[in-house]
Amino acid sequence: MEKNSFSLIETLFSIVLLSIVIVGFSKYSYYDNFDKEFNKLNDIDNSFNTKNYNSNFQTNPKTIQIIINDTEEKSININQISYKDERIELVKYEIK
């Protein structure tokens, strides 16, 4: 005789196993950390856009050489603004 449906024990076992998996994923998810990282990146982006650099940023003046059409050479003064912490490293270049 063929078996066409789940028995009550198989159904209960499947529900318990599925609930354990769901609770495991929800308990160890990192969504809260994503919100913190997103807010931190948003704050850094706002600082870059408004050019309001606090003590977390390092500013280094530099001069770069640009060669145009293999004949003309230009020197351009720039500022290298960098931000670095344990998880994020960003660099921005601004022409003086």
Backbone bond lengths (Angstrom), bond angles and torsions (degrees), N, CA, C in turn:
res aa  C-N    CA-C-N  psi(-1)  N-CA   C-N-CA  omega(-1)  CA-C   N-CA-C  phi
1 M - - - 1.437 - - 1.532 109.04 -
2 E 1.329 117.01 137.16 1.454 122.08 -178.51 1.518 110.82 -86.42
3 K 1.350 114.01 150.04 1.465 120.75 177.98 1.528 107.39 -99.26
4 N 1.322 118.33 121.19 1.449 122.01 -174.90 1.522 113.92 -106.59
5 S 1.293 119.71 -10.83 1.459 120.63 -177.07 1.521 109.83 -143.76
6 F 1.343 114.83 165.37 1.460 120.41 177.13 1.518 109.61 -76.88
7 S 1.290 114.36 146.60 1.464 117.84 174.37 1.525 108.50 -84.32
8 L 1.297 116.68 168.71 1.464 122.06 -179.24 1.524 110.87 -61.18
9 I 1.315 117.81 -38.69 1.472 121.11 -179.16 1.529 110.47 -67.11
10 E 1.308 117.40 -42.06 1.462 120.10 178.49 1.517 111.54 -64.53
11 T 1.326 117.27 -38.61 1.457 121.96 178.39 1.514 111.24 -65.00
12 L 1.331 116.90 -46.48 1.470 120.76 178.62 1.524 111.00 -63.48
13 F 1.325 117.40 -40.89 1.464 120.81 178.13 1.529 110.84 -62.69
14 S 1.320 117.71 -42.01 1.464 121.48 178.70 1.529 111.38 -64.36
15 I 1.322 117.57 -41.14 1.469 121.34 179.21 1.519 110.71 -65.89
16 V 1.322 118.48 -42.50 1.466 121.65 178.86 1.528 110.06 -64.56
17 L 1.296 116.92 -44.76 1.471 120.54 179.47 1.525 110.90 -63.15
18 L 1.307 118.00 -43.48 1.455 121.81 178.44 1.527 111.75 -64.20
19 S 1.328 117.61 -39.94 1.474 119.99 178.62 1.523 111.44 -67.25
20 I 1.321 118.06 -35.44 1.470 120.87 177.09 1.523 110.17 -64.48
21 V 1.321 117.33 -42.07 1.458 121.22 179.17 1.527 110.43 -64.90
22 I 1.321 117.80 -44.75 1.469 121.37 -178.99 1.518 110.86 -64.15
23 V 1.330 117.80 -44.18 1.466 121.00 179.00 1.522 110.40 -65.13
24 G 1.308 117.98 -38.00 1.462 121.42 178.41 1.513 112.02 -62.61
25 F 1.327 117.38 -44.11 1.460 120.27 178.58 1.521 111.62 -67.62
26 S 1.313 117.38 -41.10 1.466 118.61 -177.86 1.524 111.57 -71.63
27 K 1.320 117.22 -31.19 1.471 120.17 -179.57 1.521 111.71 -72.19
28 Y 1.313 117.74 -34.93 1.453 121.32 -175.38 1.525 113.34 -108.01
29 S 1.310 117.14 20.91 1.465 119.12 179.05 1.519 109.78 -77.40
30 Y 1.325 116.30 159.56 1.455 122.61 -176.22 1.521 111.68 -114.54
31 Y 1.317 118.01 25.10 1.457 120.14 -177.38 1.517 112.21 -65.08
32 D 1.315 118.95 -35.44 1.460 120.25 177.95 1.523 110.68 -62.97
33 N 1.308 116.85 -39.24 1.454 121.25 179.12 1.529 110.74 -66.67
34 F 1.331 117.08 -34.73 1.463 119.94 177.72 1.515 110.84 -62.61
35 D 1.326 117.30 -39.53 1.462 120.33 179.05 1.524 110.97 -63.17
36 K 1.317 117.09 -42.19 1.469 120.70 179.26 1.529 110.80 -65.05
37 E 1.337 116.02 -43.85 1.468 119.91 179.79 1.530 110.45 -65.38
38 F 1.327 117.28 -40.03 1.451 120.07 179.04 1.524 110.55 -63.13
39 N 1.325 117.23 -43.71 1.472 120.29 178.83 1.522 111.03 -63.49
40 K 1.322 116.66 -38.89 1.464 120.20 179.27 1.529 110.82 -65.52
41 L 1.329 116.40 -44.27 1.465 119.78 177.74 1.517 111.39 -64.49
42 N 1.315 117.09 -36.83 1.453 120.72 178.38 1.528 110.83 -65.37
43 D 1.324 117.87 -40.67 1.468 121.22 177.32 1.529 111.27 -63.81
44 I 1.329 116.35 -42.20 1.466 120.52 178.74 1.525 109.92 -64.56
45 D 1.323 116.67 -43.02 1.462 120.73 178.90 1.523 111.02 -61.80
46 N 1.311 117.15 -41.65 1.470 120.22 177.84 1.527 111.12 -63.70
47 S 1.319 117.08 -38.25 1.464 120.19 177.89 1.527 111.03 -65.11
48 F 1.334 116.80 -40.65 1.458 120.53 177.19 1.523 111.04 -64.07
49 N 1.304 116.92 -41.76 1.470 120.05 -175.90 1.522 112.62 -72.00
50 T 1.321 117.87 -35.83 1.468 120.39 -178.76 1.522 112.54 -91.12
51 K 1.331 116.29 -3.49 1.472 122.50 -177.64 1.525 111.55 57.01
52 N 1.315 115.10 36.55 1.460 122.62 178.13 1.528 107.49 -106.57
53 Y 1.329 115.79 83.86 1.459 120.76 -173.28 1.525 109.65 -93.15
54 N 1.314 115.75 125.23 1.466 120.11 178.58 1.526 109.76 -95.84
55 S 1.302 116.36 -164.44 1.469 120.78 -175.13 1.527 112.71 -70.25
56 N 1.331 118.29 -12.93 1.464 120.81 178.23 1.532 112.59 -76.09
57 F 1.324 116.66 -13.32 1.457 121.38 -178.74 1.526 109.89 -102.08
58 Q 1.322 115.23 146.07 1.458 120.90 174.73 1.521 108.29 -112.82
59 T 1.323 115.91 132.55 1.461 121.02 179.54 1.521 108.77 -114.72
60 N 1.340 115.33 124.58 1.468 121.41 179.61 1.522 109.07 -124.69
61 P 1.322 117.77 117.57 1.469 118.79 175.17 1.529 109.84 -74.53
62 K 1.329 115.81 138.61 1.464 121.00 -179.62 1.517 109.19 -142.26
63 T 1.314 115.08 161.62 1.458 121.85 174.49 1.518 107.61 -121.53
64 I 1.314 115.80 129.11 1.458 119.44 177.80 1.524 109.46 -115.82
65 Q 1.318 114.83 151.54 1.465 122.00 179.30 1.527 108.09 -106.75
66 I 1.322 116.26 128.89 1.461 121.73 178.30 1.520 107.87 -117.70
67 I 1.326 115.90 130.79 1.463 121.31 178.15 1.526 107.53 -106.17
68 I 1.335 115.60 124.96 1.456 121.78 -177.74 1.521 108.82 -109.82
69 N 1.332 116.58 122.43 1.473 123.29 177.81 1.530 113.06 55.09
70 D 1.280 117.91 32.37 1.471 123.52 177.65 1.527 113.73 60.44
71 T 1.312 118.55 12.29 1.464 119.46 -178.15 1.521 112.51 -129.26
72 E 1.294 117.32 -41.75 1.465 120.79 -174.69 1.521 109.82 -100.87
73 E 1.314 114.55 134.84 1.461 120.00 179.58 1.523 109.31 -119.09
74 K 1.347 115.44 132.12 1.461 121.12 179.18 1.514 109.67 -122.60
75 S 1.326 114.82 143.76 1.458 120.91 173.01 1.529 108.23 -106.70
76 I 1.300 116.07 129.90 1.461 120.90 -179.07 1.525 108.63 -125.42
77 N 1.328 115.90 130.15 1.461 121.05 176.00 1.529 108.88 -87.85
78 I 1.318 114.51 129.93 1.460 120.06 -179.71 1.521 109.71 -131.87
79 N 1.312 115.37 164.97 1.461 122.83 169.61 1.516 107.85 -113.22
80 Q 1.304 115.55 130.18 1.453 120.80 174.57 1.521 106.85 -99.96
81 I 1.318 117.11 114.29 1.464 121.87 178.95 1.519 106.74 -105.80
82 S 1.304 116.52 125.63 1.463 119.74 -177.46 1.518 110.55 -129.80
83 Y 1.314 113.32 149.93 1.465 122.03 176.24 1.511 106.80 -131.10
84 K 1.333 115.90 134.18 1.459 119.42 -179.25 1.519 109.22 -147.89
85 D 1.328 115.22 131.01 1.458 120.64 168.55 1.528 107.49 -137.93
86 E 1.312 118.41 -162.82 1.460 120.42 -172.72 1.533 113.16 -68.34
87 R 1.346 118.68 -22.19 1.462 120.51 -177.09 1.526 114.07 -123.43
88 I 1.322 118.04 -16.63 1.461 120.86 -173.27 1.526 109.65 -126.59
89 E 1.322 115.91 136.00 1.467 121.00 172.95 1.521 108.13 -137.81
90 L 1.335 116.73 118.83 1.455 122.17 -178.59 1.525 109.54 -129.52
91 V 1.324 115.39 146.56 1.465 121.43 178.86 1.525 107.76 -134.20
92 K 1.331 115.59 136.31 1.460 121.76 176.61 1.532 108.07 -131.10
93 Y 1.338 115.56 141.82 1.451 120.95 177.72 1.530 108.28 -114.57
94 E 1.323 116.01 132.25 1.457 121.69 177.62 1.521 109.36 -123.96
95 I 1.325 115.31 136.82 1.459 119.91 175.28 1.514 108.23 -80.30
96 K 1.329 115.31 132.66 1.471 119.26 -179.56 1.491 111.86 -71.89
